[in-house]
Amino acid sequence: MLSCKELVANSSDLLDSQLSLRQRLAVQMHLAMCYRCRRFIKQMRLSQRVLRALPDAAIPELEELAARLAEEVRTRR
């Protein structure tokens, strides 16, 4: 039986469809019995979709805002 720790370690390969049949079956069996891991994988899939939906090109305004925020954090320390 796959442990939660092992599932987390294999989660990227699962999301990228890089697991062998044996590994996929072990993951599916674990997910069928573990609510927390099902929720974790669901959150990982959502994160993956959000990241893929982001624009490829950098947005200058966001870069400027990030630099200003970083400077603000540095000055407050």
N, CA, C and O atoms as a Maestro MAE file, in Angstrom:
{
 s_m_m2io_version
 :::
 2.0.0
}

f_m_ct {
 s_m_title
 :::
 protein
 m_atom[308] {
  # First column is atom index #
  i_m_mmod_type
  r_m_x_coord
  r_m_y_coord
  r_m_z_coord
  i_m_residue_number
  s_m_chain_name
  s_m_pdb_residue_name
  s_m_pdb_atom_name
  i_m_atomic_number
  :::
  1 25 0.844 -1.190 0.000 1 A "MET " " N  " 7
  2 3 0.000 0.000 0.000 1 A "MET " " CA " 6
  3 2 0.882 1.244 0.000 1 A "MET " " C  " 6
  4 15 1.835 1.341 0.773 1 A "MET " " O  " 8
  5 25 0.563 2.169 -0.852 2 A "LEU " " N  " 7
  6 3 1.275 3.430 -0.984 2 A "LEU " " CA " 6
  7 2 0.973 4.318 0.218 2 A "LEU " " C  " 6
  8 15 -0.187 4.427 0.617 2 A "LEU " " O  " 8
  9 25 1.975 4.946 0.797 3 A "SER " " N  " 7
  10 3 1.749 5.870 1.913 3 A "SER " " CA " 6
  11 2 1.455 7.266 1.358 3 A "SER " " C  " 6
  12 15 1.701 7.547 0.185 3 A "SER " " O  " 8
  13 25 0.928 8.128 2.219 4 A "CYS " " N  " 7
  14 3 0.655 9.509 1.810 4 A "CYS " " CA " 6
  15 2 1.946 10.208 1.377 4 A "CYS " " C  " 6
  16 15 1.957 10.958 0.401 4 A "CYS " " O  " 8
  17 25 3.014 9.959 2.102 5 A "LYS " " N  " 7
  18 3 4.314 10.562 1.771 5 A "LYS " " CA " 6
  19 2 4.777 10.116 0.380 5 A "LYS " " C  " 6
  20 15 5.291 10.926 -0.392 5 A "LYS " " O  " 8
  21 25 4.598 8.846 0.063 6 A "GLU " " N  " 7
  22 3 4.984 8.332 -1.260 6 A "GLU " " CA " 6
  23 2 4.101 8.924 -2.352 6 A "GLU " " C  " 6
  24 15 4.576 9.208 -3.452 6 A "GLU " " O  " 8
  25 25 2.818 9.111 -2.050 7 A "LEU " " N  " 7
  26 3 1.917 9.710 -3.035 7 A "LEU " " CA " 6
  27 2 2.360 11.138 -3.350 7 A "LEU " " C  " 6
  28 15 2.417 11.537 -4.513 7 A "LEU " " O  " 8
  29 25 2.669 11.894 -2.313 8 A "VAL " " N  " 7
  30 3 3.128 13.274 -2.522 8 A "VAL " " CA " 6
  31 2 4.412 13.278 -3.343 8 A "VAL " " C  " 6
  32 15 4.573 14.116 -4.230 8 A "VAL " " O  " 8
  33 25 5.313 12.367 -3.064 9 A "ALA " " N  " 7
  34 3 6.575 12.292 -3.802 9 A "ALA " " CA " 6
  35 2 6.337 11.971 -5.282 9 A "ALA " " C  " 6
  36 15 7.123 12.382 -6.136 9 A "ALA " " O  " 8
  37 25 5.270 11.247 -5.586 10 A "ASN " " N  " 7
  38 3 4.956 10.870 -6.973 10 A "ASN " " CA " 6
  39 2 3.937 11.780 -7.632 10 A "ASN " " C  " 6
  40 15 3.558 11.546 -8.779 10 A "ASN " " O  " 8
  41 25 3.485 12.816 -6.929 11 A "SER " " N  " 7
  42 3 2.381 13.637 -7.439 11 A "SER " " CA " 6
  43 2 2.724 14.359 -8.748 11 A "SER " " C  " 6
  44 15 1.876 14.451 -9.636 11 A "SER " " O  " 8
  45 25 3.939 14.865 -8.880 12 A "SER " " N  " 7
  46 3 4.306 15.557 -10.127 12 A "SER " " CA " 6
  47 2 4.289 14.595 -11.306 12 A "SER " " C  " 6
  48 15 3.794 14.926 -12.383 12 A "SER " " O  " 8
  49 25 4.831 13.406 -11.095 13 A "ASP " " N  " 7
  50 3 4.814 12.404 -12.163 13 A "ASP " " CA " 6
  51 2 3.383 11.990 -12.496 13 A "ASP " " C  " 6
  52 15 3.064 11.742 -13.659 13 A "ASP " " O  " 8
  53 25 2.531 11.916 -11.493 14 A "LEU " " N  " 7
  54 3 1.114 11.599 -11.734 14 A "LEU " " CA " 6
  55 2 0.471 12.665 -12.605 14 A "LEU " " C  " 6
  56 15 -0.197 12.348 -13.589 14 A "LEU " " O  " 8
  57 25 0.671 13.928 -12.246 15 A "LEU " " N  " 7
  58 3 0.057 15.029 -12.996 15 A "LEU " " CA " 6
  59 2 0.623 15.137 -14.406 15 A "LEU " " C  " 6
  60 15 -0.065 15.597 -15.318 15 A "LEU " " O  " 8
  61 25 1.857 14.721 -14.589 16 A "ASP " " N  " 7
  62 3 2.486 14.780 -15.911 16 A "ASP " " CA " 6
  63 2 2.342 13.474 -16.684 16 A "ASP " " C  " 6
  64 15 2.942 13.307 -17.746 16 A "ASP " " O  " 8
  65 25 1.544 12.546 -16.151 17 A "SER " " N  " 7
  66 3 1.306 11.237 -16.783 17 A "SER " " CA " 6
  67 2 2.613 10.486 -17.037 17 A "SER " " C  " 6
  68 15 2.810 9.917 -18.110 17 A "SER " " O  " 8
  69 25 3.497 10.488 -16.051 18 A "GLN " " N  " 7
  70 3 4.796 9.842 -16.179 18 A "GLN " " CA " 6
  71 2 4.930 8.583 -15.327 18 A "GLN " " C  " 6
  72 15 6.033 8.055 -15.180 18 A "GLN " " O  " 8
  73 25 3.829 8.096 -14.764 19 A "LEU " " N  " 7
  74 3 3.887 6.910 -13.913 19 A "LEU " " CA " 6
  75 2 3.678 5.639 -14.735 19 A "LEU " " C  " 6
  76 15 2.972 5.638 -15.744 19 A "LEU " " O  " 8
  77 25 4.299 4.581 -14.286 20 A "SER " " N  " 7
  78 3 4.073 3.281 -14.919 20 A "SER " " CA " 6
  79 2 2.674 2.792 -14.545 20 A "SER " " C  " 6
  80 15 2.024 3.361 -13.668 20 A "SER " " O  " 8
  81 25 2.228 1.758 -15.203 21 A "LEU " " N  " 7
  82 3 0.910 1.201 -14.908 21 A "LEU " " CA " 6
  83 2 0.832 0.774 -13.447 21 A "LEU " " C  " 6
  84 15 -0.160 1.046 -12.772 21 A "LEU " " O  " 8
  85 25 1.852 0.122 -12.969 22 A "ARG " " N  " 7
  86 3 1.877 -0.342 -11.576 22 A "ARG " " CA " 6
  87 2 1.783 0.833 -10.602 22 A "ARG " " C  " 6
  88 15 1.049 0.770 -9.616 22 A "ARG " " O  " 8
  89 25 2.527 1.901 -10.881 23 A "GLN " " N  " 7
  90 3 2.498 3.078 -10.024 23 A "GLN " " CA " 6
  91 2 1.131 3.765 -10.068 23 A "GLN " " C  " 6
  92 15 0.606 4.189 -9.039 23 A "GLN " " O  " 8
  93 25 0.562 3.869 -11.276 24 A "ARG " " N  " 7
  94 3 -0.768 4.477 -11.417 24 A "ARG " " CA " 6
  95 2 -1.808 3.708 -10.622 24 A "ARG " " C  " 6
  96 15 -2.656 4.309 -9.962 24 A "ARG " " O  " 8
  97 25 -1.749 2.387 -10.679 25 A "LEU " " N  " 7
  98 3 -2.704 1.571 -9.930 25 A "LEU " " CA " 6
  99 2 -2.535 1.780 -8.426 25 A "LEU " " C  " 6
  100 15 -3.523 1.872 -7.697 25 A "LEU " " O  " 8
  101 25 -1.297 1.854 -7.963 26 A "ALA " " N  " 7
  102 3 -1.037 2.079 -6.541 26 A "ALA " " CA " 6
  103 2 -1.575 3.445 -6.109 26 A "ALA " " C  " 6
  104 15 -2.167 3.577 -5.038 26 A "ALA " " O  " 8
  105 25 -1.365 4.448 -6.945 27 A "VAL " " N  " 7
  106 3 -1.857 5.794 -6.641 27 A "VAL " " CA " 6
  107 2 -3.383 5.796 -6.616 27 A "VAL " " C  " 6
  108 15 -3.988 6.335 -5.689 27 A "VAL " " O  " 8
  109 25 -4.005 5.200 -7.622 28 A "GLN " " N  " 7
  110 3 -5.466 5.177 -7.677 28 A "GLN " " CA " 6
  111 2 -6.063 4.444 -6.476 28 A "GLN " " C  " 6
  112 15 -7.085 4.868 -5.936 28 A "GLN " " O  " 8
  113 25 -5.441 3.366 -6.063 29 A "MET " " N  " 7
  114 3 -5.907 2.624 -4.904 29 A "MET " " CA " 6
  115 2 -5.805 3.487 -3.641 29 A "MET " " C  " 6
  116 15 -6.718 3.515 -2.816 29 A "MET " " O  " 8
  117 25 -4.690 4.180 -3.510 30 A "HIS " " N  " 7
  118 3 -4.505 5.055 -2.350 30 A "HIS " " CA " 6
  119 2 -5.537 6.178 -2.364 30 A "HIS " " C  " 6
  120 15 -6.146 6.473 -1.336 30 A "HIS " " O  " 8
  121 25 -5.735 6.804 -3.522 31 A "LEU " " N  " 7
  122 3 -6.681 7.913 -3.620 31 A "LEU " " CA " 6
  123 2 -8.112 7.469 -3.326 31 A "LEU " " C  " 6
  124 15 -8.911 8.247 -2.806 31 A "LEU " " O  " 8
  125 25 -8.432 6.235 -3.655 32 A "ALA " " N  " 7
  126 3 -9.771 5.712 -3.379 32 A "ALA " " CA " 6
  127 2 -10.041 5.646 -1.873 32 A "ALA " " C  " 6
  128 15 -11.192 5.688 -1.440 32 A "ALA " " O  " 8
  129 25 -8.981 5.544 -1.087 33 A "MET " " N  " 7
  130 3 -9.149 5.385 0.361 33 A "MET " " CA " 6
  131 2 -8.742 6.601 1.179 33 A "MET " " C  " 6
  132 15 -9.019 6.648 2.377 33 A "MET " " O  " 8
  133 25 -8.100 7.578 0.572 34 A "CYS " " N  " 7
  134 3 -7.532 8.689 1.353 34 A "CYS " " CA " 6
  135 2 -8.092 10.034 0.886 34 A "CYS " " C  " 6
  136 15 -7.712 10.550 -0.165 34 A "CYS " " O  " 8
  137 25 -8.992 10.580 1.679 35 A "TYR " " N  " 7
  138 3 -9.616 11.853 1.340 35 A "TYR " " CA " 6
  139 2 -8.591 12.990 1.265 35 A "TYR " " C  " 6
  140 15 -8.660 13.821 0.360 35 A "TYR " " O  " 8
  141 25 -7.651 13.033 2.201 36 A "ARG " " N  " 7
  142 3 -6.668 14.125 2.215 36 A "ARG " " CA " 6
  143 2 -5.808 14.129 0.959 36 A "ARG " " C  " 6
  144 15 -5.505 15.191 0.414 36 A "ARG " " O  " 8
  145 25 -5.417 12.955 0.503 37 A "CYS " " N  " 7
  146 3 -4.606 12.890 -0.718 37 A "CYS " " CA " 6
  147 2 -5.436 13.223 -1.953 37 A "CYS " " C  " 6
  148 15 -4.923 13.821 -2.898 37 A "CYS " " O  " 8
  149 25 -6.706 12.844 -1.956 38 A "ARG " " N  " 7
  150 3 -7.580 13.242 -3.079 38 A "ARG " " CA " 6
  151 2 -7.677 14.751 -3.135 38 A "ARG " " C  " 6
  152 15 -7.603 15.343 -4.212 38 A "ARG " " O  " 8
  153 25 -7.843 15.381 -1.977 39 A "ARG " " N  " 7
  154 3 -7.929 16.840 -1.919 39 A "ARG " " CA " 6
  155 2 -6.603 17.466 -2.368 39 A "ARG " " C  " 6
  156 15 -6.602 18.457 -3.098 39 A "ARG " " O  " 8
  157 25 -5.475 16.889 -1.933 40 A "PHE " " N  " 7
  158 3 -4.158 17.390 -2.336 40 A "PHE " " CA " 6
  159 2 -3.991 17.342 -3.850 40 A "PHE " " C  " 6
  160 15 -3.566 18.326 -4.456 40 A "PHE " " O  " 8
  161 25 -4.321 16.209 -4.468 41 A "ILE " " N  " 7
  162 3 -4.188 16.065 -5.919 41 A "ILE " " CA " 6
  163 2 -5.133 17.013 -6.637 41 A "ILE " " C  " 6
  164 15 -4.777 17.586 -7.666 41 A "ILE " " O  " 8
  165 25 -6.333 17.182 -6.102 42 A "LYS " " N  " 7
  166 3 -7.284 18.129 -6.707 42 A "LYS " " CA " 6
  167 2 -6.711 19.544 -6.689 42 A "LYS " " C  " 6
  168 15 -6.824 20.273 -7.675 42 A "LYS " " O  " 8
  169 25 -6.096 19.936 -5.569 43 A "GLN " " N  " 7
  170 3 -5.478 21.260 -5.469 43 A "GLN " " CA " 6
  171 2 -4.284 21.391 -6.412 43 A "GLN " " C  " 6
  172 15 -4.079 22.444 -7.016 43 A "GLN " " O  " 8
  173 25 -3.508 20.334 -6.538 44 A "MET " " N  " 7
  174 3 -2.373 20.347 -7.458 44 A "MET " " CA " 6
  175 2 -2.845 20.508 -8.900 44 A "MET " " C  " 6
  176 15 -2.248 21.266 -9.664 44 A "MET " " O  " 8
  177 25 -3.904 19.808 -9.275 45 A "ARG " " N  " 7
  178 3 -4.446 19.931 -10.641 45 A "ARG " " CA " 6
  179 2 -4.969 21.338 -10.901 45 A "ARG " " C  " 6
  180 15 -4.770 21.889 -11.984 45 A "ARG " " O  " 8
  181 25 -5.633 21.914 -9.917 46 A "LEU " " N  " 7
  182 3 -6.121 23.288 -10.050 46 A "LEU " " CA " 6
  183 2 -4.951 24.255 -10.216 46 A "LEU " " C  " 6
  184 15 -4.994 25.140 -11.071 46 A "LEU " " O  " 8
  185 25 -3.919 24.092 -9.411 47 A "SER " " N  " 7
  186 3 -2.725 24.949 -9.525 47 A "SER " " CA " 6
  187 2 -2.091 24.818 -10.906 47 A "SER " " C  " 6
  188 15 -1.677 25.809 -11.507 47 A "SER " " O  " 8
  189 25 -2.022 23.589 -11.399 48 A "GLN " " N  " 7
  190 3 -1.450 23.342 -12.719 48 A "GLN " " CA " 6
  191 2 -2.260 24.061 -13.806 48 A "GLN " " C  " 6
  192 15 -1.685 24.659 -14.716 48 A "GLN " " O  " 8
  193 25 -3.584 24.002 -13.712 49 A "ARG " " N  " 7
  194 3 -4.439 24.687 -14.699 49 A "ARG " " CA " 6
  195 2 -4.259 26.198 -14.632 49 A "ARG " " C  " 6
  196 15 -4.193 26.864 -15.666 49 A "ARG " " O  " 8
  197 25 -4.180 26.741 -13.419 50 A "VAL " " N  " 7
  198 3 -4.004 28.189 -13.254 50 A "VAL " " CA " 6
  199 2 -2.668 28.624 -13.836 50 A "VAL " " C  " 6
  200 15 -2.600 29.626 -14.547 50 A "VAL " " O  " 8
  201 25 -1.613 27.886 -13.546 51 A "LEU " " N  " 7
  202 3 -0.295 28.252 -14.072 51 A "LEU " " CA " 6
  203 2 -0.251 28.177 -15.595 51 A "LEU " " C  " 6
  204 15 0.383 29.010 -16.243 51 A "LEU " " O  " 8
  205 25 -0.920 27.189 -16.158 52 A "ARG " " N  " 7
  206 3 -0.945 27.080 -17.623 52 A "ARG " " CA " 6
  207 2 -1.744 28.188 -18.268 52 A "ARG " " C  " 6
  208 15 -1.519 28.516 -19.433 52 A "ARG " " O  " 8
  209 25 -2.689 28.780 -17.521 53 A "ALA " " N  " 7
  210 3 -3.522 29.849 -18.055 53 A "ALA " " CA " 6
  211 2 -2.844 31.215 -17.994 53 A "ALA " " C  " 6
  212 15 -3.322 32.171 -18.605 53 A "ALA " " O  " 8
  213 25 -1.734 31.314 -17.261 54 A "LEU " " N  " 7
  214 3 -1.033 32.586 -17.160 54 A "LEU " " CA " 6
  215 2 -0.409 32.954 -18.503 54 A "LEU " " C  " 6
  216 15 -0.020 32.076 -19.273 54 A "LEU " " O  " 8
  217 25 -0.316 34.243 -18.781 55 A "PRO " " N  " 7
  218 3 0.313 34.661 -20.042 55 A "PRO " " CA " 6
  219 2 1.791 34.278 -20.068 55 A "PRO " " C  " 6
  220 15 2.464 34.269 -19.037 55 A "PRO " " O  " 8
  221 25 2.275 33.965 -21.258 56 A "ASP " " N  " 7
  222 3 3.679 33.581 -21.415 56 A "ASP " " CA " 6
  223 2 4.628 34.763 -21.247 56 A "ASP " " C  " 6
  224 15 5.691 34.634 -20.641 56 A "ASP " " O  " 8
  225 25 4.244 35.896 -21.779 57 A "ALA " " N  " 7
  226 3 5.112 37.068 -21.738 57 A "ALA " " CA " 6
  227 2 4.991 37.769 -20.388 57 A "ALA " " C  " 6
  228 15 3.917 37.807 -19.787 57 A "ALA " " O  " 8
  229 25 6.097 38.317 -19.926 58 A "ALA " " N  " 7
  230 3 6.094 39.082 -18.684 58 A "ALA " " CA " 6
  231 2 5.324 40.382 -18.893 58 A "ALA " " C  " 6
  232 15 5.401 40.990 -19.961 58 A "ALA " " O  " 8
  233 25 4.606 40.793 -17.905 59 A "ILE " " N  " 7
  234 3 3.844 42.040 -17.978 59 A "ILE " " CA " 6
  235 2 4.662 43.102 -17.234 59 A "ILE " " C  " 6
  236 15 4.884 42.974 -16.030 59 A "ILE " " O  " 8
  237 25 5.107 44.138 -17.932 60 A "PRO " " N  " 7
  238 3 6.002 45.139 -17.319 60 A "PRO " " CA " 6
  239 2 5.448 45.740 -16.027 60 A "PRO " " C  " 6
  240 15 6.198 45.958 -15.075 60 A "PRO " " O  " 8
  241 25 4.145 46.009 -15.987 61 A "GLU " " N  " 7
  242 3 3.557 46.604 -14.789 61 A "GLU " " CA " 6
  243 2 3.702 45.670 -13.586 61 A "GLU " " C  " 6
  244 15 3.930 46.129 -12.466 61 A "GLU " " O  " 8
  245 25 3.572 44.369 -13.813 62 A "LEU " " N  " 7
  246 3 3.716 43.419 -12.716 62 A "LEU " " CA " 6
  247 2 5.156 43.349 -12.240 62 A "LEU " " C  " 6
  248 15 5.410 43.232 -11.042 62 A "LEU " " O  " 8
  249 25 6.102 43.419 -13.169 63 A "GLU " " N  " 7
  250 3 7.514 43.405 -12.797 63 A "GLU " " CA " 6
  251 2 7.851 44.631 -11.956 63 A "GLU " " C  " 6
  252 15 8.571 44.530 -10.963 63 A "GLU " " O  " 8
  253 25 7.334 45.775 -12.353 64 A "GLU " " N  " 7
  254 3 7.573 47.016 -11.609 64 A "GLU " " CA " 6
  255 2 6.943 46.936 -10.219 64 A "GLU " " C  " 6
  256 15 7.562 47.334 -9.232 64 A "GLU " " O  " 8
  257 25 5.720 46.428 -10.142 65 A "LEU " " N  " 7
  258 3 5.038 46.279 -8.859 65 A "LEU " " CA " 6
  259 2 5.798 45.322 -7.946 65 A "LEU " " C  " 6
  260 15 5.957 45.596 -6.757 65 A "LEU " " O  " 8
  261 25 6.263 44.215 -8.487 66 A "ALA " " N  " 7
  262 3 7.026 43.246 -7.687 66 A "ALA " " CA " 6
  263 2 8.302 43.885 -7.150 66 A "ALA " " C  " 6
  264 15 8.667 43.656 -5.997 66 A "ALA " " O  " 8
  265 25 8.978 44.674 -7.962 67 A "ALA " " N  " 7
  266 3 10.204 45.345 -7.526 67 A "ALA " " CA " 6
  267 2 9.905 46.352 -6.416 67 A "ALA " " C  " 6
  268 15 10.655 46.450 -5.445 67 A "ALA " " O  " 8
  269 25 8.815 47.095 -6.559 68 A "ARG " " N  " 7
  270 3 8.447 48.072 -5.523 68 A "ARG " " CA " 6
  271 2 8.086 47.376 -4.218 68 A "ARG " " C  " 6
  272 15 8.473 47.830 -3.141 68 A "ARG " " O  " 8
  273 25 7.349 46.280 -4.313 69 A "LEU " " N  " 7
  274 3 6.974 45.532 -3.110 69 A "LEU " " CA " 6
  275 2 8.200 44.940 -2.423 69 A "LEU " " C  " 6
  276 15 8.293 44.949 -1.195 69 A "LEU " " O  " 8
  277 25 9.141 44.425 -3.213 70 A "ALA " " N  " 7
  278 3 10.369 43.866 -2.636 70 A "ALA " " CA " 6
  279 2 11.166 44.965 -1.929 70 A "ALA " " C  " 6
  280 15 11.714 44.744 -0.849 70 A "ALA " " O  " 8
  281 25 11.224 46.128 -2.533 71 A "GLU " " N  " 7
  282 3 11.946 47.244 -1.919 71 A "GLU " " CA " 6
  283 2 11.252 47.670 -0.626 71 A "GLU " " C  " 6
  284 15 11.921 47.971 0.362 71 A "GLU " " O  " 8
  285 25 9.942 47.699 -0.622 72 A "GLU " " N  " 7
  286 3 9.178 48.051 0.579 72 A "GLU " " CA " 6
  287 2 9.452 47.058 1.708 72 A "GLU " " C  " 6
  288 15 9.613 47.456 2.862 72 A "GLU " " O  " 8
  289 25 9.503 45.783 1.380 73 A "VAL " " N  " 7
  290 3 9.793 44.762 2.389 73 A "VAL " " CA " 6
  291 2 11.198 44.956 2.949 73 A "VAL " " C  " 6
  292 15 11.409 44.848 4.156 73 A "VAL " " O  " 8
  293 25 12.148 45.239 2.077 74 A "ARG " " N  " 7
  294 3 13.543 45.432 2.518 74 A "ARG " " CA " 6
  295 2 13.653 46.645 3.450 74 A "ARG " " C  " 6
  296 15 14.367 46.582 4.451 74 A "ARG " " O  " 8
  297 25 12.970 47.726 3.146 75 A "THR " " N  " 7
  298 3 13.091 48.935 3.951 75 A "THR " " CA " 6
  299 2 12.399 48.798 5.300 75 A "THR " " C  " 6
  300 15 12.774 49.487 6.249 75 A "THR " " O  " 8
  301 25 11.411 47.938 5.410 76 A "ARG " " N  " 7
  302 3 10.698 47.762 6.693 76 A "ARG " " CA " 6
  303 2 11.444 46.854 7.653 76 A "ARG " " C  " 6
  304 15 11.109 46.819 8.837 76 A "ARG " " O  " 8
  305 25 12.436 46.125 7.189 77 A "ARG " " N  " 7
  306 3 13.180 45.221 8.074 77 A "ARG " " CA " 6
  307 2 14.218 45.914 8.823 77 A "ARG " " C  " 6
  308 15 14.932 45.292 9.611 77 A "ARG " " O  " 8
  :::
 }
 m_bond[307] {
  # First column is bond index #
  i_m_from
  i_m_to
  i_m_order
  :::
  1 1 2 1
  2 2 3 1
  3 3 4 2
  4 3 5 1
  5 5 6 1
  6 6 7 1
  7 7 8 2
  8 7 9 1
  9 9 10 1
  10 10 11 1
  11 11 12 2
  12 11 13 1
  13 13 14 1
  14 14 15 1
  15 15 16 2
  16 15 17 1
  17 17 18 1
  18 18 19 1
  19 19 20 2
  20 19 21 1
  21 21 22 1
  22 22 23 1
  23 23 24 2
  24 23 25 1
  25 25 26 1
  26 26 27 1
  27 27 28 2
  28 27 29 1
  29 29 30 1
  30 30 31 1
  31 31 32 2
  32 31 33 1
  33 33 34 1
  34 34 35 1
  35 35 36 2
  36 35 37 1
  37 37 38 1
  38 38 39 1
  39 39 40 2
  40 39 41 1
  41 41 42 1
  42 42 43 1
  43 43 44 2
  44 43 45 1
  45 45 46 1
  46 46 47 1
  47 47 48 2
  48 47 49 1
  49 49 50 1
  50 50 51 1
  51 51 52 2
  52 51 53 1
  53 53 54 1
  54 54 55 1
  55 55 56 2
  56 55 57 1
  57 57 58 1
  58 58 59 1
  59 59 60 2
  60 59 61 1
  61 61 62 1
  62 62 63 1
  63 63 64 2
  64 63 65 1
  65 65 66 1
  66 66 67 1
  67 67 68 2
  68 67 69 1
  69 69 70 1
  70 70 71 1
  71 71 72 2
  72 71 73 1
  73 73 74 1
  74 74 75 1
  75 75 76 2
  76 75 77 1
  77 77 78 1
  78 78 79 1
  79 79 80 2
  80 79 81 1
  81 81 82 1
  82 82 83 1
  83 83 84 2
  84 83 85 1
  85 85 86 1
  86 86 87 1
  87 87 88 2
  88 87 89 1
  89 89 90 1
  90 90 91 1
  91 91 92 2
  92 91 93 1
  93 93 94 1
  94 94 95 1
  95 95 96 2
  96 95 97 1
  97 97 98 1
  98 98 99 1
  99 99 100 2
  100 99 101 1
  101 101 102 1
  102 102 103 1
  103 103 104 2
  104 103 105 1
  105 105 106 1
  106 106 107 1
  107 107 108 2
  108 107 109 1
  109 109 110 1
  110 110 111 1
  111 111 112 2
  112 111 113 1
  113 113 114 1
  114 114 115 1
  115 115 116 2
  116 115 117 1
  117 117 118 1
  118 118 119 1
  119 119 120 2
  120 119 121 1
  121 121 122 1
  122 122 123 1
  123 123 124 2
  124 123 125 1
  125 125 126 1
  126 126 127 1
  127 127 128 2
  128 127 129 1
  129 129 130 1
  130 130 131 1
  131 131 132 2
  132 131 133 1
  133 133 134 1
  134 134 135 1
  135 135 136 2
  136 135 137 1
  137 137 138 1
  138 138 139 1
  139 139 140 2
  140 139 141 1
  141 141 142 1
  142 142 143 1
  143 143 144 2
  144 143 145 1
  145 145 146 1
  146 146 147 1
  147 147 148 2
  148 147 149 1
  149 149 150 1
  150 150 151 1
  151 151 152 2
  152 151 153 1
  153 153 154 1
  154 154 155 1
  155 155 156 2
  156 155 157 1
  157 157 158 1
  158 158 159 1
  159 159 160 2
  160 159 161 1
  161 161 162 1
  162 162 163 1
  163 163 164 2
  164 163 165 1
  165 165 166 1
  166 166 167 1
  167 167 168 2
  168 167 169 1
  169 169 170 1
  170 170 171 1
  171 171 172 2
  172 171 173 1
  173 173 174 1
  174 174 175 1
  175 175 176 2
  176 175 177 1
  177 177 178 1
  178 178 179 1
  179 179 180 2
  180 179 181 1
  181 181 182 1
  182 182 183 1
  183 183 184 2
  184 183 185 1
  185 185 186 1
  186 186 187 1
  187 187 188 2
  188 187 189 1
  189 189 190 1
  190 190 191 1
  191 191 192 2
  192 191 193 1
  193 193 194 1
  194 194 195 1
  195 195 196 2
  196 195 197 1
  197 197 198 1
  198 198 199 1
  199 199 200 2
  200 199 201 1
  201 201 202 1
  202 202 203 1
  203 203 204 2
  204 203 205 1
  205 205 206 1
  206 206 207 1
  207 207 208 2
  208 207 209 1
  209 209 210 1
  210 210 211 1
  211 211 212 2
  212 211 213 1
  213 213 214 1
  214 214 215 1
  215 215 216 2
  216 215 217 1
  217 217 218 1
  218 218 219 1
  219 219 220 2
  220 219 221 1
  221 221 222 1
  222 222 223 1
  223 223 224 2
  224 223 225 1
  225 225 226 1
  226 226 227 1
  227 227 228 2
  228 227 229 1
  229 229 230 1
  230 230 231 1
  231 231 232 2
  232 231 233 1
  233 233 234 1
  234 234 235 1
  235 235 236 2
  236 235 237 1
  237 237 238 1
  238 238 239 1
  239 239 240 2
  240 239 241 1
  241 241 242 1
  242 242 243 1
  243 243 244 2
  244 243 245 1
  245 245 246 1
  246 246 247 1
  247 247 248 2
  248 247 249 1
  249 249 250 1
  250 250 251 1
  251 251 252 2
  252 251 253 1
  253 253 254 1
  254 254 255 1
  255 255 256 2
  256 255 257 1
  257 257 258 1
  258 258 259 1
  259 259 260 2
  260 259 261 1
  261 261 262 1
  262 262 263 1
  263 263 264 2
  264 263 265 1
  265 265 266 1
  266 266 267 1
  267 267 268 2
  268 267 269 1
  269 269 270 1
  270 270 271 1
  271 271 272 2
  272 271 273 1
  273 273 274 1
  274 274 275 1
  275 275 276 2
  276 275 277 1
  277 277 278 1
  278 278 279 1
  279 279 280 2
  280 279 281 1
  281 281 282 1
  282 282 283 1
  283 283 284 2
  284 283 285 1
  285 285 286 1
  286 286 287 1
  287 287 288 2
  288 287 289 1
  289 289 290 1
  290 290 291 1
  291 291 292 2
  292 291 293 1
  293 293 294 1
  294 294 295 1
  295 295 296 2
  296 295 297 1
  297 297 298 1
  298 298 299 1
  299 299 300 2
  300 299 301 1
  301 301 302 1
  302 302 303 1
  303 303 304 2
  304 303 305 1
  305 305 306 1
  306 306 307 1
  307 307 308 2
  :::
 }
}
